[in-house]
Amino acid sequence: NGSKSVVRTLRPEAFKSMIPTIPVTNMVCFFAVSHSQITRLYSRFTSLDKGENGTLSREDFQRIPELAINPLGDRIINAFFPEGEDQVNFRGFMRTLAHFRPIEDNEKNKDPTASEPLNSRTNKLLFAFQLYDLDRDDKISRDELLQVLRMMVGVNISDEQLGSIADRTIQEADQNGDNSISFNEFIKVGNLQHINVWAGDHYLILSYILLSVLQD
Amino acid sequence: YFLLNFNPFDNLLCILLGISFTVWFTLLLVFIIVPAIFGVSFGIRQLYMKTLLKIFEVSVNHLSVCTAIIAKEPTSLEEEIKEIRRSGSNRDLDHASEFEMSDIFYFCRQGVESIMDDEVTKRFSAEELESWNLLTRSNYNFQHISLRLTVLWGLGVVIRYGFLLPLRVTLAFTGVGLLVVLTSIIGFLPNGRMKNFLSEQVHLMCYRICVRALTAIITYHDSENKPKNGGICVANHTSPIDVIILASDGCYAMVGQIHGGLMGVIQKSMVKACPHIWFERSEVKDRHLVAKRLSDHVEDKTKLPILIFPEGTCINNTSVMMFKKGSFEIGSTVYPVAIKYDPRFGDAFWNSSQFGMVNYLLRMMSSWAIVCSVWYLPPMTREEGEDAVQFANRVKAAIARQGGLVDLLWDGGLKRGKVKDTFKEEQQKLYSKMLVGTQEDRSRS
């Protein structure tokens, strides 16, 4: 099957109603990636939207079995919903997914010892930080750390053991002695600032959206 | 004078109608029904399929899409978390701490990837085609259609709805009608070889007419492995048409729930001619009863092989989902069959939440054709030390491999129900082992 030319186009009317303030053409010319990848994700959005009202609820996410069995599934789903709301539209959907833009090929070819553009990496780290920091006070307290640990291990580790793991982690990370982990301390732990979140060659991620320009 | 003037025209019209009707009917009989009775084929359908393919190639080839979002190799939880830790940390990993804050990235990434694309939810809706096949229903995103294509599409609509659909509906009614009538008649015969023989012939004939009613072009492979008496035939399930496809090439005892209405009439008359296994709605829940009836049937070597679809629900023919272990506990020989449809001519998947049965059949009969391949796989039996679940998975893997389908462990019941918490607990257990396991090593050294 030779030709891979992409002809799929998004019906402009449908797309525009999702993102009323940004014309489709503007969004496309911001991105080095083709139209098709955005439409692919829009197609995914509509297939998840069983109620067909242009927004996703938490139940729509929980219908994905692989997400429902993820120990941190609920927290990840929460990340899509802004404070106090329980519906997310396509714009919000894309904005959250934009955190996971992989490092581009042309960036990889640069000197590997040079530091990555802080933006993209920082966004990912912030996303992970906010999974821990539920009350958004920019600090991960011992309780918050324990909560996430408990979600990841289930019933298999006792409270005492988990507590000591949490204490040890905070001890290693905490630098200013306030017994909690701030964002700066978070990224220094285990050299997270150099972490390769998409971990290497055996991963081929073919398309994500580049909507980091959709800022509020 | 008026009467005299109109009469000749009326007569002419009547005569013309009469002639065309007769011609039509004769053609139908000769080219379709008679071959069905005797199980021969003129090759008309194959010719039709080749013509269609040519037309698709010539006109629609340039419309294709890229479909992948995420491609990855399967690795385990432990490997991936270690990989993440390695890429971040420059510390000596022999003294790896039991927990790293970066571990959260593993679950984060799995979660986000499953939001972008997951293996399960897409199995419950029709497969997306790579290029358009001139049917309105599969044109979801192909906007750039030239005039030529539109004309072709219009022509297609006329042919399909004006000619093919009425023809197929007539055949369907003929097939089903004959089945009901003839099996009821055979029911009056005394039990014996004559009755079995006639029943087989009648079933085969009627299913063949139904096959032509759907313009199903089926290629059977490895017919030497066809299911024999006293065995159980298992196949992957895409639609009710699977039954017609398999039963037109061999005789099976069907298993299922008694329905009301037309379906119930058909079921009741079929069981007069040969022993099918129909359950009342209340009996379906009782697993022991079901197992008992099935094992009683297979023990009787004169009875036909049972046809079962262990997935329990229709899947969209891109994958094979979990096989329910019930049929694999019975302990007889299992004859696996793989069915793969070619979606270019018409998607056979029945999305029962979207269409009812009648709607679905009309869609089938107004597609171009139903093209599929059937592979009869060599018989399998349960091995020593293998339990029913492992046996079921082995059979499933064989079917998936032959049919070119993805082998999934997920339950087809996820179409309607929620996933069990045990899967989440498994992941938690694996991760805990990673954390605590390190501690045990530490305390040992």
Interface residues (C-beta under 8 A of the other chain):
Chain A: N1 S3 K4 S5 V6 V7 R8 T9 L10 R11 S36 Q37 T39 R40 L41 S43 R44 S47 L48 F61 Q62 R63 I64 P65 E66 L67 A68 I69 N70 P71 L72 G73 I76 L97 F100 F127 A128 L131 Y132 V148 L149 M152 V153 G154 V155 N156 I157 Q161 I165 R168 T169 E172 A173 I181 F186 V189 G190 N191 L192 H194 I195 N196 V197 W198 A199 G200 H202 Y203 L204 I205 L206 S207 Y208
Chain B: N61 H62 L63 S64 V65 C66 A68 I69 I70 A71 K72 E73 T75 E80 E83 I84 R85 S87 G88 S89 N90 R91 S97 E98 F99 E100 M101 S102 D103 I104 F105 F107 C108 R109 Q110 G111 V112 S114 I115 M116 D117 D118 E119 V120 T121 K122 S125 E130 N141 F142 Q143 H144 W410 L414 K418 V419 D421 F423 K424 E425 Q427 Q428 K429 Y431 S432 K433 L435 V436 Q439
